[in-house]
Amino acid sequence: MTAWVHELKIGSFIAPNNLWLAPMAGVTDGSFRALCLRGGAGVVCAEMVSAHAVHYGNARSRRMLQVAAREKPVSMQIFGSDEQTIAEAALAAEACGADVIDINAGCPVKKINKAGAGCVLMKDPMHLGRLVAAAVKAVKVPVTLKTRIALKRGVLLGAEIARVAESEGAAAVAMHARAAEDVHSGEPDLEALAHVCAAVKIPVLGNGGITDGAVAEQFFKAGCAGLLIGRAAVGNPYIFRDIAQALNGQTPAPMGPARRVQIYLELIEENVLRYGEKIGIGRSKKTAGYWLRDFPNAAEVRGRFVRLEQLADIRSLFAGLTF
């Protein structure tokens, strides 16, 4: 481990290192989580699960909470707007083996916001604090909160929300260093993030636009105890190892297109085993642009790939690629 990369204590839980996979809807399922753990992630965060759906026994949501031993340590993210269902979902996630329970208060998706969850919770820090308290009282594992520095650029809320979460028992705060209105675009506001880090004693995990060791170092210098790496891990699940090496003064081995395609095929095969051929391949296609790139005729290959529906045909397509 480097001076920056080390074990991270979150409440009663000790993570092997402080470079974590961020939760991403439709991406961070069990197959991808296992892949990122191989790539050096200290903890992998699962797709967010609706507390409301868990309350009503939704089968798909219950399945999303299931976690295998090779997908751990895992932080299970839940979202909702009322204390009872948040507490129930936290209990369900704990029962399924979650090492950490994370509450989402940063998602800008309209469907989530209309239900009173996600980033709209930032408008009422006291209500958000009650949700955190409900989860903390319900489970024995640590509870964290993932949110953003602001709803709108320049109107900073991150420090206030972090203090409320800390006062209600949150073991850590994950802070996306962009406003909700920016979604995933624009430069992260590291000055605002530094204010959040200085405002609380619990660990702050920085998130937003972390692509390499140089960017990671800036987040650590802002005061972050750990990092959440999201989209940069799609197409390179070994980015956690790469960043750790870069921070240690080493030059990471490049993720060339041949290796990337090989890993992508492994992921597709895993998804087929997990979901069946139709759903597994369909799910894999969502991230094709991250994997099938940086080689001649990549756009053409992606166009051919998204039309394929059988694993044997995908294997044949990939086997014929030249890099």
Salt bridges, closest charged atoms under 4 A:
ASP29 OD2 - ARG283 NE 2.79
GLU47 OE2 - ARG283 NH2 2.77
GLU71 OE1 - ARG33 NH2 2.89
GLU71 OE2 - ARG274 NH2 2.77
GLU83 OE2 - ARG130 NE 3.65
GLU88 OE1 - HIS55 ND1 2.52
ASP99 OD2 - LYS72 NZ 3.04
GLU181 OE2 - ARG153 NH1 3.37
ASP182 OD1 - ARG153 NH1 2.21
GLU217 OE2 - LYS221 NZ 3.53
ASP242 OD1 - ARG241 NH2 2.74
GLU266 OE1 - ARG38 NH2 3.20
GLU269 OE2 - ARG315 NE 3.03
GLU270 OE1 - ARG70 NH2 2.67
ASP294 OD2 - ARG260 NH1 3.90
ASP294 OD2 - ARG293 NH1 2.59
